[in-house]
Amino acid sequence: MIDKQLPSTRTAELDSICLKAEVLPVITIERLEDAVPVARALVDGGLQVLEITLRTACALDAVARIREALPGASIGVGTVLTPAQYRQAEQAGADFVVTPGATEALYRYGIESPVPMLPGVASVSEVMTGWQYGYRRFKFFPAEASGGVATLKAFSAPLAEARFCPTGGINVDNAGDYLALDNVMCVGGTWLTPKALIDAEDWDGIRELARQAADRFHH
């Protein structure tokens, strides 16, 4: 049974999160002790919405630490592949979850979950699958490899209500092209947390990248 309440309530929840920031830093935490300093540097730089990917063993612990240290931040858990990982994200204190693609199991779990999901799509057919479950907000991934700005422009006519967070191949040079589209609510990017800066514990450098992005791409 598909919940008819999903579109309005879930869409509003995701909009309220995504409208806080044009740029969503996509963060991979290799060392747990880096989690809070990285997140604090991004928030201090003006980016209030963060996505921590489940690509490392310490990711869920990192989310829990950031949630405790920075209660004002909106924290997403990314690279969620299964309902079991979705449940772990809920337990870690995630405000939202992000998936690289979507399955029927994830869509069904997302309808019941207290935590909204931003499902990953790369084609009109994939958007239509999410649509029948009530989803109207999606991650467009991998954005550049899937046709980038031109594809999202083409999506806008048949999928007028849909809004996207393109991620994958986004950087400081092309982010503005995506953000200029009416159906883009924010962009996701790894350029704000380069591995070299994290390894060097250069929190000032990360804060400066965040500040530049927040200033350049502000509403």
C-alpha positions in Angstrom: 0.0 0.0 0.0 1.5 3.3 -1.1 1.1 6.1 1.5 -0.7 9.0 -0.2 0.6 11.3 2.5 4.1 10.8 1.4 4.5 13.5 -1.3 3.5 16.5 0.6 5.0 15.7 4.0 8.3 14.1 2.7 8.8 16.7 0.0 8.4 19.5 2.5 10.9 17.8 4.9 13.5 17.4 2.2 12.9 20.9 0.9 13.4 22.4 4.4 16.7 20.5 4.7 18.0 21.2 1.1 17.0 24.9 1.1 19.4 25.5 4.0 22.4 25.2 1.7 23.1 25.3 -2.0 26.0 23.0 -1.6 25.9 19.6 0.2 29.4 18.5 1.2 29.8 14.8 0.6 32.2 13.6 3.3 34.2 10.3 3.7 35.6 9.9 7.2 38.6 7.5 7.3 39.5 8.3 11.0 36.8 8.7 13.6 38.7 11.5 15.3 38.5 13.7 12.1 34.7 13.6 12.1 33.8 16.5 14.4 36.7 18.8 13.3 35.7 18.3 9.6 32.0 18.9 10.3 32.7 21.9 12.5 34.9 23.5 9.9 32.2 23.1 7.2 29.5 24.5 9.5 31.7 27.4 10.6 32.3 28.1 6.9 28.5 28.5 6.4 27.4 25.0 5.3 24.8 23.6 7.6 23.8 20.5 5.8 26.3 17.6 5.6 26.3 14.1 4.0 28.5 11.4 5.6 29.0 8.4 3.3 28.8 4.9 4.5 32.0 4.0 2.7 34.1 3.5 5.8 33.8 1.4 8.9 33.6 4.3 11.2 31.0 6.3 9.3 28.0 5.6 11.6 30.1 6.4 14.7 31.1 9.6 13.0 27.5 10.5 12.4 26.7 9.9 16.1 29.6 12.1 17.2 28.7 14.9 14.8 25.1 14.8 15.9 26.2 15.2 19.5 28.8 17.9 18.9 26.8 20.0 16.3 23.1 19.8 17.2 22.3 22.6 14.8 23.6 20.9 11.7 21.4 18.7 9.4 23.2 15.4 8.9 22.6 13.0 6.1 23.9 9.5 5.7 24.9 8.7 2.2 25.7 5.5 0.2 22.8 3.7 1.8 22.2 0.5 -0.2 19.8 -1.6 1.9 17.0 -1.2 4.4 19.4 -2.5 7.1 21.8 0.3 6.5 18.8 2.7 6.4 17.9 1.5 9.9 21.5 2.0 11.1 21.4 5.5 9.8 18.2 6.2 11.8 19.8 4.8 14.9 22.9 7.0 14.4 20.7 10.1 14.4 20.5 10.9 10.7 18.2 13.7 9.6 17.9 12.2 6.1 19.4 9.4 4.0 20.8 9.5 0.5 21.1 6.5 -1.8 23.2 6.2 -5.0 20.3 4.4 -6.7 17.0 3.0 -5.4 15.3 -0.4 -5.0 11.7 -1.3 -4.3 12.8 -2.4 -0.8 14.4 1.0 -0.1 11.4 2.9 -1.5 9.1 0.9 0.7 11.2 1.3 3.8 11.5 5.0 3.2 7.7 5.4 3.2 7.5 4.0 6.7 10.7 5.5 8.1 10.7 8.7 10.3 13.8 9.8 8.4 13.2 11.0 4.8 15.2 9.5 1.9 16.7 11.3 -1.1 16.9 8.4 -3.6 19.4 8.3 -6.4 18.3 8.3 -10.0 20.0 8.6 -13.4 17.1 8.3 -15.9 13.5 9.3 -16.4 12.4 5.7 -15.9 14.1 5.7 -12.5 12.4 8.9 -11.5 9.1 7.4 -12.6 9.6 4.4 -10.4 10.2 6.7 -7.4 7.2 8.8 -8.5 4.8 5.9 -8.1 5.9 5.5 -4.5 5.2 9.2 -3.9 8.8 10.6 -4.2 9.3 14.0 -5.7 12.9 14.8 -4.6 15.9 12.9 -5.9 19.6 12.7 -6.0 20.8 12.8 -9.7 23.8 10.5 -9.7 26.4 10.2 -11.2 25.5 13.7 -12.5 28.2 14.5 -15.0 28.5 10.9 -16.3 24.7 10.8 -16.8 24.5 13.9 -19.1 24.8 16.7 -16.5 23.0 19.9 -17.0 21.6 19.0 -20.4 19.9 15.9 -19.0 18.4 17.8 -16.1 17.0 20.4 -18.5 15.4 17.6 -20.5 13.9 16.1 -17.3 12.1 19.4 -16.4 9.3 19.2 -19.0 7.9 15.6 -18.4 8.8 15.7 -14.7 7.8 19.2 -13.7 7.3 18.6 -10.0 10.6 16.8 -9.5 13.6 18.5 -7.9 17.1 17.2 -7.9 20.4 17.3 -5.9 23.0 16.4 -8.6 26.1 14.7 -7.3 29.1 13.2 -9.0 31.6 15.2 -11.0 30.3 18.5 -9.5 33.0 21.1 -8.6 33.4 24.7 -7.9 33.6 25.5 -11.7 30.3 23.7 -12.8 28.2 23.9 -9.6 26.7 27.3 -10.7 25.5 25.8 -14.0 23.5 23.2 -12.1 22.2 25.6 -9.5 20.9 27.9 -12.3 18.3 25.2 -13.2 14.8 25.6 -11.8 14.7 21.8 -11.0 17.9 21.8 -9.0 17.6 22.5 -5.2 21.2 21.9 -4.2 24.3 20.2 -5.4 26.5 17.5 -3.7 30.2 17.6 -3.9 33.4 16.1 -2.5 35.5 19.1 -3.4 34.9 20.7 -0.1 36.7 18.0 1.9 39.8 17.0 -0.1 41.5 14.0 1.3 44.8 15.9 1.4 43.4 18.6 3.7 41.7 16.0 6.0 44.9 13.9 6.2 46.9 17.1 7.1 44.2 18.1 9.6 43.9 21.4 7.8 40.6 22.5 9.3 41.2 26.1 8.4 41.6 25.1 4.7 38.3 23.2 4.8 36.5 26.1 6.5 37.8 28.4 3.8 36.5 26.1 1.0 33.2 26.0 2.7 33.1 29.8 3.1 33.9 30.3 -0.6 31.1 27.9 -1.6 28.6 29.5 0.8 29.4 33.0 -0.4 29.5 32.1 -4.1 26.4 29.9 -4.3 24.2 31.6 -1.7 20.5 32.0 -2.6 
